[in-house]
Amino acid sequence: MFTTEDGRNHLLTFLLICGLFCLSGLCNGMIDVLNKHFQNSLQVTKSQSAFIQGVWYGGYFLLALPAGLFARRFGYRAGILLGLAIIVLGCLCFIPVTQVTGTQVVVFSFFLAALGLVSSGFTFIETIANPYATVLGSPSASVARINLAQSCNAVGWIFGPILGGSFVLSKTAEANTSNTSLYIPYLIVAGIVTLLILAFIKAPVPEMHAPEDKGTVTGVGEVQRPLYQELHFVFAIVSQFLYCAAQIGIFSFFINYVKDPAYMPPLPVCLADLLPVPMKYLQAGTWHITEYCASALLSAAFVLFTVGRFSGSALLRFAPAHRVLAFYALTNVVLMALVFAGLGWVSVIALVLSFFFMSIMYPTHFALAIHGLGERTKVGSSWMVTAIVGGAIMPMFMGWIADRWSMQTGFLMPLICFACISLYGFFWPRLYRKGVSE
């Protein structure tokens, strides 16, 4: 799985790439608790709190192509080290930012600027690590390899809400309205990234190239077709945009949904007895979960996300990737319908289960998109990373729907996105064959 045709084994390099994915998941999971926190501490609306995702994923959109060009010019190692250095700088900015005082707009803007700097570093990491994972071994195992690497992303996502929630979310019935301890989790991240920088300076990071597909060159002199003629790639960008919109929307407003008494029923006494004190409170004779418990439940959902990534990696060794994507997306259409229905525990369980069926979608889109692109893989990867802008734009729309109508109505947005993704999965073979034949 990690041995190339020249007989070299790249397992060590692959493990370091997995470390990058784990770090990315950790920081992505941390921002998912900030929506509810800033709604409490700065009194922003749901749609305004989604500016967190707008800034975070907007950075991917703005810098993905420059990051791909940088990697093409200076290589994988240089791109990774630059990205890690920017992350450290952004994390350290949280120390002075937590001391900023002023109006709601001023304080929120400073936090968004620090988050934007961290996301800029991760743009380099995502742009480079995804295609790099596909070439660190035999071409036949590229889809399984990128899913395995992205499984480590899911592992990091498990701990993100716990790390962030431990310092900013309330463990009582009263909401936490202070930002003073928000720098601590980012200081921890800065320390981890510093260790990774040292590891990548010392470790082997060979420059490798993806093989060309026979259909990707035409005419005299091996002239490559422009990427816009690769229909499976073009529609992958659209489908990835919709997936990022759905995923980030669900992640961002998960805590809002499970903390809303209109959807989250009181805890049964038997379950409340099992929970530690910081995760529950008694009100009007019934037990309810704290915000910290909601972040722990989000982490539990990410456990399912991780299980889905690892099981998906195994499944994709035997099942066609496009077909798995189609059926997983179709399942999430049904689950989002249950969330919208507001059926108490049934809807909460459906929301948690949706994480399992989202698990393989991002890396599988990536693998389906760059299939057969050859030397255009780095540029193609950059375009695929720009699709993350869906996670910057659509959650604000989802938040606006929630502010105007209800949180459950907001979940119609991911339902529609999953329906479109399912169509892409079912039609992928036709799109690929049509692109190759032109």
LINNOR-V874476 format. One record per backbone hydrogen bond with DSSP energy under -1.0 kcal/mol. CO is the residue of the C=O (numbers start at 1). NH is the residue of the N-H. E is the energy in kcal/mol with one decimal. If there is no record, write none. Layout:
co-><CO,CO>
nh-><NH,NH>
e-><E,E>
//
This chain:
co-><2,4,8,10,11,12,13,14,15,16,17,18,19,20,21,22,23,24,25,26,27,30,33,34,35,36,37,38,38,45,46,48,49,50,51,52,53,54,55,57,58,59,60,63,64,65,66,67,68,69,70,71,75,76,77,78,79,80,81,82,83,84,85,86,87,88,89,91,92,93,94,96,97,103,104,105,106,107,108,109,110,111,112,113,114,115,116,117,118,119,120,121,122,123,124,125,126,128,129,135,138,139,141,142,143,144,145,146,147,150,151,152,153,154,155,156,159,160,161,162,164,165,170,179,181,183,184,185,186,187,188,189,190,191,192,193,194,195,196,197,198,199,213,216,223,226,227,229,230,231,233,234,235,236,237,238,239,240,241,242,243,244,245,246,247,248,249,253,254,255,260,260,268,269,276,277,279,281,283,286,287,288,290,291,292,293,294,295,296,297,298,299,300,301,302,303,304,305,306,307,308,309,310,311,312,314,315,315,320,321,322,323,324,325,326,327,328,329,330,331,332,333,334,335,336,337,343,344,345,346,347,348,349,350,352,353,354,358,360,361,362,363,364,365,366,370,373,374,376,377,378,379,380,381,382,385,386,387,388,389,389,390,393,394,395,396,397,398,399,400,401,406,409,410,411,412,413,414,415,416,417,418,419,420,421,422,423,427,428,429,430,431,432,433>
nh-><10,7,4,14,15,16,17,18,19,20,21,22,23,24,25,26,27,28,29,30,31,33,37,38,39,40,41,42,44,49,50,51,52,54,55,56,57,58,59,61,62,63,64,67,68,69,70,71,72,73,74,75,79,80,81,82,83,84,85,86,87,88,89,90,91,92,93,94,95,97,98,99,100,107,108,109,110,111,112,113,114,115,116,117,118,119,120,121,122,123,124,125,126,127,128,129,130,132,133,137,141,142,145,146,147,148,149,150,151,154,155,156,157,158,159,160,163,164,165,166,168,169,292,182,184,187,188,189,190,191,192,193,194,195,196,197,198,199,200,201,202,203,216,225,218,229,230,231,234,235,237,238,239,240,241,242,243,244,245,246,247,248,249,250,251,252,253,257,258,259,263,264,272,273,279,280,290,288,286,283,267,281,294,295,296,297,298,299,300,301,302,303,304,305,306,307,308,309,310,311,312,313,314,315,316,317,318,319,324,325,326,327,328,329,330,331,332,333,334,335,336,337,338,339,340,341,346,348,349,350,351,352,353,354,355,357,358,361,364,365,366,367,368,369,370,373,376,377,380,381,382,383,384,385,386,388,389,390,391,392,393,394,397,398,399,400,401,402,403,404,405,410,412,413,415,416,417,418,419,420,421,422,423,424,425,426,427,431,432,433,434,435,436,437>
e-><-2.8,-2.2,-2.1,-2.4,-2.4,-1.7,-2.0,-2.3,-1.5,-1.4,-2.0,-2.4,-2.1,-2.4,-2.4,-2.2,-2.1,-2.3,-2.5,-1.5,-1.4,-1.2,-1.6,-3.0,-1.6,-1.3,-3.3,-2.0,-1.2,-2.7,-1.2,-2.0,-1.8,-2.0,-2.9,-2.4,-2.7,-1.2,-1.4,-1.5,-2.3,-2.1,-1.5,-2.5,-2.2,-2.4,-2.4,-2.3,-2.1,-1.9,-3.2,-1.9,-1.7,-2.4,-2.6,-2.3,-2.1,-2.4,-2.2,-2.1,-1.8,-2.1,-2.0,-2.5,-2.6,-2.3,-1.2,-1.3,-1.3,-1.9,-1.9,-1.4,-1.6,-2.4,-2.4,-2.2,-1.8,-1.9,-2.4,-2.1,-2.0,-2.3,-2.4,-1.7,-1.9,-2.6,-1.6,-1.4,-1.7,-1.5,-1.1,-1.6,-3.1,-2.4,-1.8,-3.1,-1.5,-1.8,-2.2,-1.5,-1.4,-1.7,-2.5,-2.3,-1.9,-2.1,-2.5,-2.4,-1.1,-1.6,-1.7,-2.1,-1.7,-1.3,-1.0,-1.3,-2.9,-2.9,-2.8,-1.9,-1.3,-1.6,-2.2,-1.7,-1.2,-1.9,-1.9,-1.8,-2.0,-1.6,-1.8,-2.7,-1.9,-1.4,-1.7,-2.3,-1.7,-1.9,-2.5,-1.5,-1.4,-2.5,-2.1,-1.1,-2.4,-1.7,-1.8,-1.4,-2.3,-2.4,-1.6,-1.4,-2.6,-2.9,-2.3,-2.0,-2.4,-2.9,-2.0,-2.4,-3.4,-2.4,-1.7,-2.3,-2.8,-2.7,-1.8,-2.2,-2.5,-1.6,-2.0,-2.8,-2.7,-2.2,-1.8,-1.5,-1.1,-2.4,-1.8,-2.8,-2.8,-2.0,-1.9,-1.9,-1.8,-2.5,-1.9,-1.9,-2.1,-2.1,-1.8,-1.2,-1.4,-1.8,-2.4,-2.7,-2.6,-1.8,-2.4,-2.8,-2.2,-2.1,-1.6,-2.7,-2.7,-1.2,-1.7,-2.8,-2.0,-2.4,-1.9,-2.2,-2.5,-2.2,-2.0,-2.0,-1.7,-1.4,-1.4,-2.0,-2.6,-1.6,-1.6,-2.0,-2.5,-1.5,-1.4,-2.1,-2.8,-2.1,-2.3,-2.0,-2.7,-1.6,-1.3,-1.1,-1.1,-1.6,-1.9,-2.5,-2.0,-2.6,-2.6,-2.3,-2.2,-2.1,-2.0,-1.9,-3.1,-2.9,-1.8,-2.0,-2.1,-2.2,-1.6,-1.9,-2.1,-2.1,-2.3,-1.2,-2.1,-1.7,-1.1,-2.7,-2.8,-2.1,-2.3,-2.2,-2.6,-2.3,-3.2,-1.3,-1.9,-1.5,-1.2,-2.1,-1.9,-2.6,-1.6,-1.7,-2.1,-2.2,-1.4,-1.8,-2.3,-2.2,-2.1,-2.1,-2.8,-2.5,-2.2,-2.2,-2.3,-1.9>
//
